[in-house]
Amino acid sequence: MMQRKINLSINYLNVLLQVLGLMNFGTSEELKQPVVLGR
């Protein structure tokens, strides 16, 4: 039971990191290419 709980926590952290990474990537891309996005 404990092992399963730990695995769930690790999966949750991985998803969180992926989401944060995508958000950071998106904002940095926007800052680099304001003309392409029409801003």
N, C-alpha and C positions, 0 to 999 in steps of 0.2 A: 504493500500500500504506500509506504513512504517513497519507494523508488518511483512509483507512478506519479506521485505528487511533485517530486523533483523534476521529472521529465516535463510535466505540464508547465512548471514554472520556467524552465529553460526555453520551451517552445514559445511561451508568452513573451519572454525577453527578446528572443530572436525576431519575432514579428514586430515588436516595438522598435527595435533597432532598424529594421528594414523600412518601416514607415518613416522614421526620423530621417534616414538616409535619403529616401525618395524626396521628402520635403526639402531637405537641404539642397539636393541636386537640382530640384525644380527652381528654387529661388536663385541659386547661383547662375543657372542657365538664363533666367529672366534678366538678371543684372548684366550678363555678358552680351545679350542680344536684344536690346530694347527696340531696335528698328524692325527686326523680323516680326516681333509680336505686335507692332503697330502702336507703340506707346510714345 
